[in-house]
């Protein structure tokens, strides 16, 4: 009897593990158009509060812009991209609920590096800048750039109110970033 129960218990344990993990994504590459966006809750830079992606999506379309963060220096292309988004903040506010700028890196001193990155700039609504301290979000979303002195592939996602990726642009280099006009065009397509 013992010989039957042991294999049966093992099978039941494995079946339970499969069922428990059935809703977890098994992605190996970046999130693609049509994929469900993986929720995150990340700390807002310079504040004692967090942004929860699912909460923001319930209110309207969300844009997630993943920067390179701090790979050992402040990325000039990230600076340029954020400045262009800040310049178009009013137009973005008319079209989406939130633009979440994700600043990934190793947890050690990331808050300080993020504040250095921002300098004297202020982030206008609907934008918010958050930290991905242990690069968990960029890993889960399949955009972790796992090379020396790298953090994440620069990426932009437009997430619809169903929580699905409606548009994305992922660079395989430091360049090739999304432009505000591309993002606005992708958001307009959601309205149709």
C-alpha positions as CSV (number, residue, x, y, z in Angstrom):
1,X,0.0,0.0,0.0
2,X,2.9,2.4,0.9
3,X,4.4,1.9,-2.6
4,X,1.1,3.0,-4.2
5,X,0.6,6.1,-2.0
6,X,4.0,7.6,-2.4
7,X,3.8,7.9,-6.3
8,X,0.2,9.0,-6.0
9,X,1.2,11.8,-3.5
10,X,4.0,12.9,-5.9
11,X,1.6,13.1,-8.8
12,X,-0.9,15.1,-6.8
13,X,1.8,17.5,-5.6
14,X,2.9,18.1,-9.2
15,X,-0.6,18.6,-10.4
16,X,-1.2,21.1,-7.6
17,X,2.0,23.0,-8.6
18,X,0.9,23.2,-12.2
19,X,-2.6,24.5,-11.3
20,X,-1.2,27.1,-8.9
21,X,1.2,28.4,-11.5
22,X,-1.3,28.2,-14.4
23,X,-1.9,32.0,-14.4
24,X,1.7,32.9,-14.2
25,X,3.3,33.9,-17.5
26,X,5.8,31.5,-19.0
27,X,7.4,34.2,-21.1
28,X,11.0,34.0,-22.3
29,X,11.0,37.0,-24.6
30,X,9.5,40.5,-24.3
31,X,5.8,41.1,-23.8
32,X,4.2,41.4,-27.3
33,X,1.1,43.0,-28.6
34,X,-1.9,41.1,-27.3
35,X,-0.1,39.8,-24.2
36,X,-1.5,40.6,-20.7
37,X,0.7,43.1,-19.0
38,X,2.3,41.7,-15.9
39,X,1.3,43.8,-12.9
40,X,3.9,45.7,-10.9
41,X,4.0,47.9,-7.8
42,X,7.0,50.1,-7.9
43,X,8.2,53.0,-5.6
44,X,7.8,56.6,-6.9
45,X,11.1,58.3,-6.9
46,X,11.4,60.9,-4.2
47,X,8.1,59.9,-2.5
48,X,6.9,57.3,0.0
49,X,4.3,55.9,-2.3
50,X,3.9,53.4,-5.0
51,X,2.4,53.0,-8.5
52,X,0.4,49.8,-9.1
53,X,-0.1,49.1,-12.8
54,X,-3.4,47.4,-12.4
55,X,-4.8,50.3,-10.5
56,X,-3.8,52.8,-13.2
57,X,-5.1,50.6,-16.0
58,X,-8.6,50.6,-14.4
59,X,-8.7,54.4,-14.9
60,X,-7.6,54.4,-18.6
61,X,-4.8,53.6,-21.0
62,X,-1.3,53.5,-19.6
63,X,2.0,54.1,-21.2
64,X,5.0,52.3,-19.7
65,X,8.4,53.6,-20.7
66,X,11.4,51.6,-19.6
67,X,14.6,53.5,-19.4
68,X,18.1,52.1,-19.0
69,X,18.2,53.4,-15.5
70,X,21.7,53.4,-14.0
71,X,24.0,51.0,-15.8
72,X,27.0,52.7,-14.2
73,X,26.3,56.2,-15.7
74,X,23.4,58.4,-16.6
75,X,22.3,57.6,-20.2
76,X,22.2,60.6,-22.4
77,X,19.6,59.0,-24.7
78,X,17.3,58.4,-21.7
79,X,17.7,62.0,-20.8
80,X,16.7,63.1,-24.3
81,X,13.7,60.7,-24.4
82,X,12.4,61.9,-21.0
83,X,12.8,65.5,-22.0
84,X,10.8,64.9,-25.2
85,X,8.0,63.2,-23.2
86,X,7.9,66.0,-20.7
87,X,7.6,68.5,-23.5
88,X,4.5,66.6,-24.7
89,X,3.0,66.0,-21.3
90,X,-0.1,68.1,-21.9
91,X,-0.9,66.1,-25.1
92,X,-0.3,62.8,-23.4
93,X,-2.6,63.9,-20.5
94,X,-5.4,64.3,-23.0
95,X,-5.0,60.8,-24.3
96,X,-4.0,58.5,-21.4
97,X,-4.3,57.9,-17.7
98,X,-0.7,57.7,-16.8
99,X,2.8,57.6,-18.3
100,X,5.0,55.5,-16.1
101,X,8.8,56.0,-16.5
102,X,10.6,53.0,-15.1
103,X,14.2,53.5,-13.9
104,X,15.8,50.1,-13.4
105,X,19.0,49.2,-11.7
106,X,20.7,47.5,-8.8
107,X,19.0,48.5,-5.5
108,X,22.2,49.9,-4.0
109,X,21.9,53.7,-4.4
110,X,19.3,53.6,-7.2
111,X,17.1,56.2,-5.5
112,X,20.1,58.6,-5.4
113,X,21.0,57.9,-9.1
114,X,17.4,58.4,-10.1
115,X,17.2,61.8,-8.4
116,X,20.5,62.7,-10.1
117,X,19.0,61.7,-13.4
118,X,16.0,64.0,-12.8
119,X,18.2,66.9,-11.7
120,X,16.0,70.1,-11.5
121,X,13.4,68.7,-13.9
122,X,9.9,68.1,-12.5
123,X,7.6,65.4,-13.8
124,X,4.3,66.8,-14.9
125,X,1.0,64.9,-14.9
126,X,0.2,62.4,-16.2
127,X,3.8,61.2,-15.8
128,X,5.4,59.5,-12.9
129,X,8.9,58.1,-12.4
130,X,9.4,54.8,-10.5
131,X,12.3,52.6,-9.5
132,X,12.8,49.0,-10.4
133,X,15.3,48.3,-7.6
134,X,16.1,44.7,-8.3
135,X,15.2,44.7,-12.0
136,X,12.3,42.4,-11.2
137,X,9.9,44.2,-13.5
138,X,12.2,44.3,-16.5
139,X,13.0,40.6,-15.9
140,X,9.3,39.6,-15.8
141,X,8.5,41.7,-18.9
142,X,11.4,40.0,-20.8
143,X,13.4,43.1,-21.4
144,X,16.3,42.6,-18.9
145,X,19.6,43.3,-20.8
146,X,21.8,40.8,-19.1
147,X,25.2,42.1,-20.2
148,X,28.0,43.9,-18.4
149,X,27.0,47.6,-17.7
150,X,23.5,47.1,-18.9
151,X,20.1,46.9,-17.1
152,X,17.2,46.8,-19.6
153,X,16.4,47.2,-23.2
154,X,14.8,50.6,-23.8
155,X,11.1,49.9,-24.3
156,X,7.7,51.5,-24.5
157,X,4.4,49.9,-24.1
158,X,0.8,51.2,-24.5
159,X,-1.5,49.1,-22.3
160,X,-5.2,49.2,-22.9
161,X,-7.9,49.1,-20.2
162,X,-8.2,45.3,-20.6
163,X,-4.6,45.1,-19.4
164,X,-3.3,44.0,-22.7
165,X,-0.3,45.4,-24.7
166,X,-1.8,47.4,-27.5
167,X,1.5,48.7,-28.9
168,X,5.1,48.3,-28.1
169,X,8.5,49.4,-29.3
170,X,11.6,47.6,-27.9
171,X,15.1,48.6,-28.9
172,X,17.9,46.1,-29.2
173,X,20.5,48.9,-28.7
174,X,20.8,52.2,-26.8
175,X,19.1,54.0,-29.6
176,X,15.8,53.3,-31.4
177,X,13.6,54.9,-28.7
178,X,9.9,55.6,-29.0
179,X,9.0,59.2,-29.8
180,X,6.0,61.0,-28.3
181,X,4.3,61.1,-31.7
182,X,4.4,57.3,-32.0
183,X,3.0,56.9,-28.6
184,X,0.2,59.4,-29.2
185,X,-0.7,57.6,-32.5
186,X,-0.8,54.3,-30.7
187,X,-3.1,55.7,-28.0
188,X,-5.4,57.3,-30.7
189,X,-5.9,53.8,-32.2
190,X,-7.3,52.6,-28.9
191,X,-10.1,55.2,-29.2
192,X,-11.3,53.9,-32.5
